[in-house]
């Protein structure tokens, strides 16, 4: 990257973007607070990524010859704050490497997004010159006032996940289960999820709410300041629930992050039968408090479902179903289906229970927990039944879209339903996630990234949303960014194996970094009885040109799969394509298509099939899938 290029450029590294002109740092589109000396240090390091910048050079650029300043302490403090903003560590650096006795080096790949007008040095020099002037003038009081003003402006600028005036963001932390009974955990989790949903629907233009997956990571106590920083929110809602016989006690505290002031606190003692009404009451009061803080006097009503449950028992069963559905495991899905069906048996007109059942059958199919041809029609039936009872449920529209896409290959119906789901509930992160994936399969990457990034804003710590974002980068051939995005997911959960598939190892394979890819497989998929270990190794060797090793590991992986039809028909086809086994590839893809498998959806954009694109049979399959004219 040239030092002589314009300075009000936008640069990207990993999930971060930095605008040198406006001095803004963003992560996944969310504002990250970084100003003053730490930002200047970052700008200087970004002038010459990969090169060592000495401590003396940093000192001279930032403070000149000011003899009244403790340069060493100030520089150490600036580096520490910069690393904290980037979530970097000197012991395991991803961005800023300490070069002992010399200085620092920016080690991540840097991409320039938008060249504009000025020299990079000009921004830094201007900022540094202003700093020196303040020090020379020794205007301590003025400096304090200026710092406070800058801090206020930075807080206003980075007030929420979406940078729009007058919009605040809220995290509903997991409600504490004070029943003393672990089996009642679903009640606290259910209350958390329902409040997220209801608050998110009240006034999305002014109050954004972080989705369930991200907040559930904060079940163990953490500081409000840390939560606010990590989720980029201005308010958090803490609470607890205690159930005794047929009574429930709910406490709720709304806390402003910047000064940790308790701006609102309530305690409710109610019959269990009134819990659903209570959730709406809490949601409305919280929204009123946030709008009051913004000076917005309007009071949009809660958009409650047209038909609620006929009894608390049905609602209780629904909450249990969602609790197990959110586990995203084979056994969790099976248990969720049982509870949703029991809720329906108690109340055959309970639309949300049908929506939950549709969600469950849909994911059991696409996650290959149950036979695709059996459970996708069940998902469709449940979604349609839900919508006949209540057409306003975003979840049911999203599930219907998933069926149309993954089973019918009906792109137009799927797109209509995804858009309807997002229209009904703009804060529904899963709808944005699935719609982004849908757009990616068609190669509509600009639209796909917009939806995926919106899902990340709503649910920044979701493993599956992060992984799907990395997959989109991989499909778009943005391999370095796919690697960085996948690495971020694995930092959240090193045991999340899907982050290895296609993006972390596959991107390295496409870049020719075969030894690195093999080391990652051996590190994260070390179990010799795990078929994915051998399948991933086979993919590395195949692309590496080591056919005997690839054939060996592929055979071992297929043996461990024990003839699982969905995998033997699809997931292994790309490896056979790399090895030149075109007849096997087409046989397996055609089998998958005939079984209405969703595993054929990525074939238009999957790099592993690039060698097949001139095969007339492959082109014919693309046309059958409505991917090509």
C-alpha positions as MATLAB code, in Angstrom:
seq = 'XXXXXXXXXXXXXXXXXXXXXXXXXXXXXXXXXXXXXXXXXXXXXXXXXXXXXXXXXXXXXXXXXXXXXXXXXXXXXXXXXXXXXXXXXXXXXXXXXXXXXXXXXXXXXXXXXXXXXXXXXXXXXXXXXXXXXXXXXXXXXXXXXXXXXXXXXXXXXXXXXXXXXXXXXXXXXXXXXXXXXXXXXXXXXXXXXXXXXXXXXXXXXXXXXXXXXXXXXXXXXXXXXXXXXXXXXXXXXXXXXXXXXXXXXXXXXXXXXXXXXXXXXXXXXXXXXXXXXXXXXXXXXXXXXXXXXXXXXXXXXXXXXXXXXXXXXXXXXXXXXXXXXXXXXXXXXXXXXXXXXXXXXXXXXXXXXXXXXXXXXXXXXXXXXXXXXXXXXXXXXXXXXXXXXXXXXXXXXXXXXXXXXXXXXXXXXXXXXXXXXXXXXXXXXXXXXXXXXXXXXXXXXXXXXXXXXXXXXXXXXXXXXXXXXXXXXXXXXXXXXXXXXXXXXXXXXXXXXXXXXXXXXXXXXXXXXXXXXXXXXXXXXXXXXXXXXXXXXXXXXXXXXXXXXXXXXXXXXXXXXXXXXXXXXXXXXXXXXXXXXXXXXXXXXXXXXXXXXXXXXXXXXXXXXXXXXXXXXXXXXXXXXXXXX';
ca = [
       0.000    0.000    0.000;
       1.581    3.246   -1.126;
       2.294    6.007    1.328;
       1.622    8.620   -1.309;
      -2.010    7.665   -1.886;
      -4.965    9.692   -0.663;
      -5.587    9.900    3.016;
      -9.313   10.079    3.466;
      -9.419    6.511    2.262;
     -11.413    3.678    3.739;
      -9.242    0.681    4.582;
     -10.365   -2.796    5.563;
      -8.614   -5.507    7.553;
     -10.393   -8.549    8.933;
     -13.870   -7.521   10.127;
     -12.712   -3.888   10.602;
     -13.030   -0.798    8.412;
     -11.185    2.430    9.161;
     -11.952    5.814    7.581;
      -8.852    7.994    7.886;
     -10.677   11.216    7.035;
     -13.513   10.932    9.528;
     -11.358    8.985   12.012;
     -13.939    6.236   12.380;
     -13.278    2.582   13.175;
     -16.024    0.006   12.592;
     -16.303   -3.734   13.141;
     -18.929   -5.599   11.100;
     -20.377   -2.137   10.412;
     -20.659   -1.294   14.130;
     -18.912    1.746   15.563;
     -15.850    1.042   17.749;
     -14.739    3.845   20.031;
     -11.186    4.866   19.156;
      -9.953    8.439   19.076;
      -6.946   10.606   19.814;
      -3.532    8.993   20.122;
      -4.639    5.330   19.661;
      -6.313    6.211   16.349;
      -3.233    8.096   15.187;
      -1.058    5.077   16.034;
      -3.358    2.880   13.951;
      -3.218    5.319   11.014;
       0.588    5.406   11.120;
       0.855    1.612   11.213;
      -1.577    1.336    8.286;
       0.665    3.560    6.139;
       3.148    0.692    5.785;
       1.500   -2.617    6.732;
       3.990   -5.446    7.128;
       6.856   -3.055    7.941;
       8.291   -2.251   11.359;
       7.476    1.240   12.660;
       9.946    2.256   15.350;
       8.863    3.637   18.693;
      10.944    6.740   17.940;
       9.044    7.349   14.700;
       5.716    6.974   16.473;
       6.852    9.344   19.219;
       8.021   12.006   16.769;
       4.865   11.800   14.653;
       2.572   12.022   17.678;
       4.286   14.472   20.019;
       7.355   15.950   18.321;
       9.923   17.304   20.750;
       7.586   17.917   23.677;
       9.893   17.380   26.638;
       7.141   17.641   29.253;
       5.487   14.383   28.213;
       6.345   10.881   29.394;
       6.542    9.464   25.849;
       7.110    5.847   26.848;
       4.111    5.691   29.154;
       1.864    7.557   26.686;
       2.836    5.327   23.753;
       2.370    2.148   25.804;
      -1.052    3.407   26.867;
      -2.036    4.223   23.261;
      -0.944    0.777   22.025;
      -2.845   -0.904   24.854;
      -6.045    1.018   24.036;
      -5.666    0.257   20.328;
      -5.243   -3.460   20.996;
      -8.288   -3.429   23.271;
     -10.374   -1.823   20.506;
      -9.195   -4.472   18.017;
      -9.563   -7.293   20.566;
      -5.894   -8.084   19.887;
      -3.284   -9.541   22.215;
       0.506   -9.040   22.291;
       0.907  -12.751   23.054;
      -1.206  -13.919   20.103;
      -1.219  -11.005   17.696;
      -3.524  -10.899   14.706;
      -3.087   -7.222   13.888;
      -0.316   -5.472   15.842;
       2.921   -7.362   16.392;
       5.478   -6.124   18.911;
       9.004   -6.294   17.500;
      11.251   -6.409   20.603;
      13.587   -3.423   21.026;
      12.414   -1.930   17.710;
       8.729   -1.069   17.537;
       5.490   -2.395   16.062;
       4.297   -3.915   12.820;
       0.760   -4.233   11.381;
       0.590   -7.863   10.227;
      -2.963   -8.388    8.876;
      -3.792   -8.016    5.142;
      -5.069   -4.504    4.392;
      -7.474   -3.708    1.549;
      -8.244   -0.227    0.233;
     -11.937    0.344   -0.395;
     -12.423    3.967   -1.449;
      -9.637    6.262   -2.619;
     -10.391    9.961   -2.103;
      -8.275   13.123   -1.836;
      -5.569   13.850    0.750;
      -2.271   12.402    1.843;
      -2.357    9.901    4.751;
       0.344   11.818    6.475;
      -1.812   14.944    6.382;
      -4.496   13.526    8.652;
      -1.951   12.210   11.126;
       0.188   15.327   10.929;
      -2.822   17.528   11.474;
      -3.940   15.551   14.508;
      -0.418   15.306   15.888;
       0.178   19.009   15.327;
      -2.970   19.821   17.252;
      -1.788   17.626   20.100;
       1.624   19.333   20.192;
      -0.008   22.788   20.180;
      -2.157   21.873   23.135;
       0.831   20.568   25.056;
       3.007   23.606   24.269;
       0.185   25.964   25.251;
      -0.282   23.986   28.485;
      -3.952   24.855   28.326;
      -4.987   22.152   30.759;
      -8.534   23.341   31.293;
      -9.125   23.793   27.567;
      -7.730   20.340   26.902;
     -10.089   18.781   29.426;
     -13.063   20.555   27.874;
     -12.006   19.558   24.371;
     -11.567   15.946   25.432;
     -15.004   15.889   27.008;
     -16.515   17.374   23.862;
     -14.761   14.823   21.651;
     -15.858   12.002   23.915;
     -19.452   13.207   23.738;
     -19.316   13.494   19.944;
     -17.777   10.022   19.684;
     -20.520    8.600   21.928;
     -23.173   10.261   19.760;
     -21.530    9.017   16.567;
     -21.183    5.445   17.733;
     -24.441    5.326   19.647;
     -25.652    2.070   18.166;
     -25.140   -0.812   15.775;
     -26.741    1.205   12.979;
     -25.295    4.682   12.614;
     -28.456    6.744   12.417;
     -29.376    9.787   14.510;
     -31.674    9.208   17.441;
     -31.366    5.417   17.494;
     -30.365    3.508   20.614;
     -29.475   -0.147   21.049;
     -30.468   -2.470   23.872;
     -29.288   -5.872   25.065;
     -31.774   -7.930   27.062;
     -29.460  -10.011   29.223;
     -30.505  -13.589   30.109;
     -32.982  -13.413   32.963;
     -31.717  -15.216   36.034;
     -33.579  -18.347   37.083;
     -34.170  -17.937   40.842;
     -36.482  -20.920   41.209;
     -33.661  -23.131   42.458;
     -34.787  -25.700   39.881;
     -32.605  -26.198   36.805;
     -35.562  -27.702   34.962;
     -37.192  -24.254   35.058;
     -34.334  -22.677   33.058;
     -36.562  -22.671   29.987;
     -38.899  -20.192   31.718;
     -36.153  -17.613   32.260;
     -34.751  -18.146   28.754;
     -38.226  -17.961   27.269;
     -38.960  -14.682   29.033;
     -35.657  -13.294   27.700;
     -36.429  -14.338   24.137;
     -39.997  -13.066   24.171;
     -38.922   -9.675   25.528;
     -36.260   -9.403   22.803;
     -38.903  -10.134   20.201;
     -41.528   -7.749   21.591;
     -39.171   -4.827   22.279;
     -37.608   -5.257   18.837;
     -41.014   -4.861   17.169;
     -42.130   -1.754   19.057;
     -39.996    0.976   17.473;
     -37.178   -0.408   15.285;
     -36.387    3.069   13.931;
     -35.363    4.282   17.396;
     -34.617    1.194   19.484;
     -32.567   -1.717   18.165;
     -32.375   -4.955   20.166;
     -29.528   -7.486   20.079;
     -30.727  -10.974   19.171;
     -30.972  -13.935   21.511;
     -27.882  -15.905   20.454;
     -25.480  -13.090   21.304;
     -26.957  -12.165   24.679;
     -27.144  -15.788   25.861;
     -23.346  -15.749   26.021;
     -23.665  -13.443   29.020;
     -25.415  -15.883   31.337;
     -22.387  -15.724   33.578;
     -22.003  -12.335   35.245;
     -19.853   -9.822   33.354;
     -19.390   -6.088   33.725;
     -21.971   -3.803   32.142;
     -19.142   -1.795   30.598;
     -17.713   -4.890   28.886;
     -21.116   -5.985   27.581;
     -21.841   -2.508   26.267;
     -18.482   -2.370   24.504;
     -18.684   -5.854   22.983;
     -22.274   -5.509   21.763;
     -22.144   -1.751   20.994;
     -25.283   -1.027   23.015;
     -26.293    1.957   25.108;
     -28.708    0.129   27.443;
     -28.940   -3.295   29.010;
     -31.939   -4.904   30.664;
     -31.182   -7.221   33.586;
     -33.778   -9.288   35.344;
     -34.761  -12.426   37.191;
     -37.727  -14.743   37.389;
     -38.927  -16.798   40.334;
     -41.782  -19.274   40.030;
     -43.688  -20.597   43.017;
     -46.701  -22.814   42.361;
     -49.021  -20.749   40.141;
     -47.346  -17.406   40.842;
     -44.383  -15.768   39.178;
     -42.224  -12.865   40.342;
     -40.295  -10.945   37.700;
     -37.788   -8.181   38.404;
     -36.343   -5.992   35.659;
     -33.720   -3.225   35.673;
     -32.904   -0.980   32.715;
     -29.316    0.277   32.959;
     -27.632    2.981   30.893;
     -24.174    1.708   29.923;
     -22.232    4.972   29.784;
     -22.634    5.728   33.495;
     -24.283    2.473   34.686;
     -27.257    4.408   35.996;
     -30.402    2.396   36.786;
     -32.888    4.452   34.821;
     -35.863    2.173   35.433;
     -36.600   -0.679   37.816;
     -39.736   -2.737   38.427;
     -40.922   -5.817   40.284;
     -44.008   -7.737   39.212;
     -45.927  -10.416   41.117;
     -48.479  -12.105   38.884;
     -50.331  -15.293   38.177;
     -48.550  -17.503   35.681;
     -51.566  -17.208   33.418;
     -50.829  -13.490   32.927;
     -47.132  -13.915   32.015;
     -47.711  -13.229   28.315;
     -49.492   -9.955   29.081;
     -46.762   -9.033   31.558;
     -44.067   -9.401   28.868;
     -45.874   -6.872   26.699;
     -46.192   -4.487   29.641;
     -42.467   -4.673   30.411;
     -41.578   -4.247   26.728;
     -43.719   -1.126   26.367;
     -42.367    0.486   29.548;
     -38.765   -0.096   28.427;
     -39.435    1.339   24.983;
     -41.007    4.404   26.617;
     -37.917    4.930   28.768;
     -35.589    4.737   25.759;
     -37.741    7.091   23.704;
     -37.833    9.454   26.678;
     -34.037    9.495   26.743;
     -34.092   10.467   23.052;
     -36.764   13.112   23.517;
     -39.119   11.194   21.241;
     -42.614   11.495   22.632;
     -44.382    9.199   20.172;
     -45.567    5.852   21.504;
     -46.050    3.192   18.807;
     -48.176    0.293   20.064;
     -46.892   -3.227   20.530;
     -47.712   -5.377   17.531;
     -48.807   -8.509   19.330;
     -49.710  -11.687   17.439;
     -53.321  -11.784   16.301;
     -54.002  -14.941   18.266;
     -52.202  -15.819   21.483;
     -52.400  -19.168   23.276;
     -55.704  -20.227   24.777;
     -53.977  -21.335   27.990;
     -50.794  -20.819   29.932;
     -50.095  -24.565   29.595;
     -49.845  -24.232   25.805;
     -47.550  -21.221   26.154;
     -45.404  -23.059   28.692;
     -44.978  -25.960   26.245;
     -44.093  -23.491   23.491;
     -41.365  -21.962   25.678;
     -39.954  -25.435   26.343;
     -39.938  -26.099   22.602;
     -38.011  -22.910   21.846;
     -35.560  -23.705   24.637;
     -34.618  -27.015   23.014;
     -34.790  -25.644   19.454;
     -32.202  -23.020   20.365;
     -29.735  -25.725   21.372;
     -29.263  -26.482   17.632;
     -28.497  -30.160   18.245;
     -30.091  -33.299   16.832;
     -31.557  -34.257   20.200;
     -32.585  -30.658   20.875;
     -34.561  -30.561   17.603;
     -36.291  -33.842   18.399;
     -37.270  -32.667   21.877;
     -38.433  -29.305   20.502;
     -40.724  -31.043   18.007;
     -42.325  -32.997   20.848;
     -43.039  -29.858   22.904;
     -44.346  -27.843   19.955;
     -46.697  -30.687   19.054;
     -47.889  -30.910   22.655;
     -48.558  -27.155   22.621;
     -50.613  -27.624   19.442;
     -52.511  -30.515   21.035;
     -53.396  -28.217   23.960;
     -54.368  -25.358   21.633;
     -54.907  -26.287   17.948;
     -55.231  -22.587   17.062;
     -51.887  -21.517   18.555;
     -50.093  -20.049   15.519;
     -46.653  -19.624   17.149;
     -46.530  -23.308   18.080;
     -47.040  -24.233   14.406;
     -44.314  -21.739   13.461;
     -41.985  -23.367   15.981;
     -42.764  -26.791   14.525;
     -42.074  -25.477   11.001;
     -38.724  -24.041   12.153;
     -37.844  -27.375   13.752;
     -38.759  -29.587   10.800;
     -36.992  -27.197    8.428;
     -33.703  -27.274   10.334;
     -33.944  -31.017   10.984;
     -34.035  -31.366    7.186;
     -31.348  -28.845    6.222;
     -29.080  -30.022    9.020;
     -29.661  -33.623    7.895;
     -31.020  -34.777   11.241;
     -34.079  -36.304    9.531;
     -35.003  -37.437    5.989;
     -35.289  -34.391    3.740;
     -38.169  -35.723    1.641;
     -40.204  -36.543    4.728;
     -39.635  -33.487    6.922;
     -39.585  -30.617    4.412;
     -43.237  -31.263    3.452;
     -44.044  -31.356    7.176;
     -42.287  -28.000    7.599;
     -44.352  -26.537    4.760;
     -47.603  -27.857    6.222;
     -46.833  -26.416    9.671;
     -45.781  -23.012    8.248;
     -48.921  -22.720    6.130;
     -51.106  -23.688    9.075;
     -49.390  -21.042   11.202;
     -49.959  -18.351    8.570;
     -53.620  -19.276    8.146;
     -54.023  -18.633   11.872;
     -51.808  -15.521   12.010;
     -50.351  -14.045    8.827;
     -48.148  -11.622   10.789;
     -45.624  -14.192   12.097;
     -42.205  -13.497   10.541;
     -40.915  -16.901   11.682;
     -43.553  -18.754    9.667;
     -42.863  -16.716    6.523;
     -39.112  -17.386    6.886;
     -39.724  -21.119    7.331;
     -41.957  -21.186    4.253;
     -39.176  -19.417    2.321;
     -36.690  -22.038    3.492;
     -38.924  -24.824    2.144;
     -39.419  -23.056   -1.197;
     -35.672  -22.543   -1.566;
     -34.267  -25.779   -0.166;
     -36.894  -28.282   -1.318;
     -38.807  -26.786   -4.255;
     -35.939  -24.760   -5.793;
     -38.617  -22.074   -6.225;
     -36.511  -18.929   -6.014;
     -39.290  -16.391   -6.573;
     -41.561  -17.727   -3.825;
     -38.605  -18.003   -1.466;
     -37.571  -14.398   -2.106;
     -41.117  -13.106   -1.626;
     -41.431  -14.932    1.707;
     -38.017  -13.827    2.980;
     -38.859  -10.216    2.174;
     -42.236  -10.513    3.859;
     -40.608  -11.945    7.004;
     -38.145   -9.038    7.149;
     -40.918   -6.521    6.499;
     -42.914   -7.911    9.423;
     -39.937   -8.106   11.794;
     -36.859   -6.110   10.686;
     -35.052   -7.264   13.852;
     -35.401  -10.996   13.029;
     -31.722  -11.861   12.535;
     -32.377  -15.381   11.211;
     -34.497  -14.018    8.340;
     -31.643  -11.715    7.280;
     -29.170  -14.602    7.647;
     -31.197  -17.043    5.533;
     -32.033  -14.409    2.932;
     -28.339  -13.496    2.630;
     -27.488  -17.159    2.086;
     -30.266  -17.410   -0.521;
     -28.853  -14.403   -2.426;
     -25.340  -15.796   -2.204;
     -26.338  -19.061   -3.886;
     -27.435  -17.002   -6.887;
     -24.232  -14.983   -7.000;
     -25.983  -11.750   -5.939;
     -23.182  -10.952   -3.542;
     -23.701   -7.219   -2.961;
     -27.246   -7.907   -1.772;
     -26.125  -11.020    0.105;
     -23.480   -9.153    2.103;
     -25.947   -6.398    2.991;
     -28.320   -8.980    4.514;
     -25.541  -10.958    6.194;
     -24.030   -7.849    7.733;
     -27.454   -6.795    9.003;
     -27.795  -10.215   10.649;
     -24.384   -9.718   12.275;
     -25.411   -6.302   13.576;
     -28.497   -7.824   15.151;
     -26.712  -10.937   16.484;
     -22.963  -10.166   16.571;
     -21.911  -13.222   18.596;
     -23.932  -15.852   16.713;
     -21.645  -18.663   15.594;
     -23.853  -19.807   12.726;
     -24.449  -16.278   11.399;
     -20.711  -15.598   11.567;
     -19.973  -18.871    9.816;
     -22.516  -18.191    7.060;
     -20.948  -14.756    6.533;
     -17.565  -16.436    6.077;
     -19.107  -18.881    3.602;
     -20.450  -15.974    1.526;
     -16.948  -14.493    1.417;
     -15.616  -17.879    0.296;
     -18.233  -18.215   -2.446;
     -17.410  -14.657   -3.578;
     -13.717  -15.672   -3.847;
     -12.724  -13.202   -1.123;
     -10.531  -15.815    0.467;
      -8.434  -13.680    2.827;
     -11.566  -12.130    4.309;
     -13.214  -15.562    4.572;
     -10.237  -16.808    6.593;
     -10.372  -13.816    8.932;
     -14.136  -14.133    9.412;
     -13.864  -17.851   10.173;
     -11.044  -17.220   12.620;
     -13.290  -14.779   14.479;
     -15.941  -17.506   14.807;
     -13.424  -20.029   16.111;
     -12.219  -17.517   18.697;
     -15.761  -17.502   20.079;
     -15.893  -21.317   20.087;
     -12.815  -23.356   19.054;
     -15.016  -26.457   18.950;
     -17.382  -25.072   16.288;
     -16.388  -27.415   13.471;
     -18.598  -25.852   10.728;
     -16.215  -22.873   10.678;
     -13.629  -25.227    9.170;
     -15.819  -26.324    6.294;
     -15.227  -24.443    3.070;
     -14.116  -21.095    4.440;
     -11.212  -21.540    6.854;
      -9.596  -24.579    5.229;
     -11.248  -24.210    1.821;
     -10.085  -20.619    1.438;
      -6.520  -21.626    2.242;
      -6.802  -24.465   -0.259;
      -7.891  -22.018   -2.960;
      -4.938  -19.767   -2.054;
      -2.523  -22.712   -2.320;
      -1.685  -22.664    1.408;
      -1.995  -26.429    1.689;
       0.242  -27.090    4.696;
      -1.622  -24.476    6.736;
      -4.950  -26.037    5.758;
      -3.744  -29.499    6.748;
      -2.460  -28.225   10.097;
      -5.849  -26.649   10.806;
      -7.682  -29.892   10.045;
      -5.367  -31.832   12.345;
      -5.819  -29.204   15.078;
      -9.591  -28.759   15.022;
     -10.730  -32.155   13.711;
      -8.307  -34.412   15.524;
     -10.686  -37.312   16.223;
      -9.676  -40.216   13.919;
     -13.263  -41.467   13.986;
     -14.653  -38.183   12.704;
     -15.391  -38.588    8.968;
     -14.955  -34.865    8.414;
     -11.291  -35.136    9.410;
     -10.603  -37.410    6.456;
     -12.916  -35.601    4.055;
     -11.197  -32.279    4.716;
      -7.761  -33.866    4.431;
      -8.802  -35.425    1.129;
      -9.864  -32.017   -0.172;
      -6.486  -30.511    0.760;
      -4.539  -33.312   -0.918;
      -6.764  -33.279   -4.022;
      -6.209  -29.560   -4.667;
      -2.515  -29.985   -3.763;
      -2.171  -32.468   -6.596;
      -1.438  -35.406   -4.294;
      -4.024  -37.780   -5.727;
      -2.956  -41.008   -3.911;
      -3.221  -39.337   -0.494;
      -6.529  -37.745   -1.463;
      -7.982  -41.068   -2.655;
      -6.831  -42.758    0.566;
      -8.371  -40.206    2.946;
     -11.521  -39.871    0.849;
     -12.103  -43.629    1.012;
     -11.619  -43.579    4.789;
     -14.065  -40.693    5.199;
     -16.691  -42.368    3.053;
     -16.330  -45.583    5.054;
     -16.910  -43.709    8.313;
     -19.988  -42.042    6.832;
     -21.487  -45.520    6.411;
     -23.289  -44.652    3.201;
     -25.197  -41.615    4.462;
     -27.130  -40.728    1.310;
     -27.072  -36.956    1.636;
     -23.316  -36.810    2.122;
     -22.323  -39.480   -0.377;
     -24.484  -37.700   -2.966;
     -23.296  -34.136   -2.393;
     -20.672  -33.077    0.126;
     -18.028  -35.345   -1.371;
     -18.848  -34.445   -4.976;
     -16.566  -31.386   -4.970;
     -13.567  -33.539   -3.999;
     -14.341  -35.951   -6.806;
     -14.566  -32.920   -9.118;
     -11.072  -31.795   -8.123;
      -9.806  -35.336   -8.769;
     -11.409  -35.333  -12.209;
     -14.065  -37.980  -11.444;
     -16.695  -36.158  -13.508;
     -19.037  -39.132  -13.896;
     -19.126  -39.684  -10.114;
     -19.733  -35.971   -9.563;
     -22.714  -35.867  -11.889;
     -24.172  -39.102  -10.518;
     -24.111  -37.732   -6.973;
     -25.385  -34.284   -7.845;
     -28.242  -35.723   -9.892;
     -29.137  -38.042   -7.008;
     -29.190  -35.071   -4.647;
     -31.372  -33.092   -7.049;
     -33.819  -35.972   -7.448;
     -34.120  -36.206   -3.656;
     -34.802  -32.423   -3.408;
     -31.664  -32.027   -1.291;
     -30.596  -28.526   -0.289;
     -26.957  -29.572   -0.661;
     -27.045  -28.767   -4.406;
     -27.883  -25.105   -3.718;
     -24.250  -23.808   -3.642;
     -23.111  -25.456   -6.903;
     -23.355  -22.219   -8.926;
     -20.827  -20.446   -6.665;
     -18.854  -23.259   -4.950;
     -15.199  -22.961   -6.114;
     -14.746  -26.735   -5.794;
     -16.925  -27.215   -8.880;
     -15.006  -24.801  -11.120;
     -13.540  -27.675  -13.153;
     -17.046  -28.936  -13.903;
     -18.423  -25.735  -15.386;
     -17.663  -26.652  -19.001;
     -19.301  -30.077  -18.665;
     -22.661  -29.980  -20.558;
     -24.230  -32.209  -17.878;
     -23.294  -29.695  -15.174;
     -24.740  -26.836  -17.219;
     -27.946  -28.828  -17.716;
     -28.253  -29.311  -13.941;
     -27.795  -25.575  -13.396;
     -30.680  -24.946  -15.771;
     -32.878  -27.472  -13.960;
     -32.138  -25.602  -10.743;
     -33.102  -22.337  -12.514;
     -29.568  -20.992  -12.082;
     -28.860  -20.616  -15.798;
     -30.976  -19.766  -18.879;
];
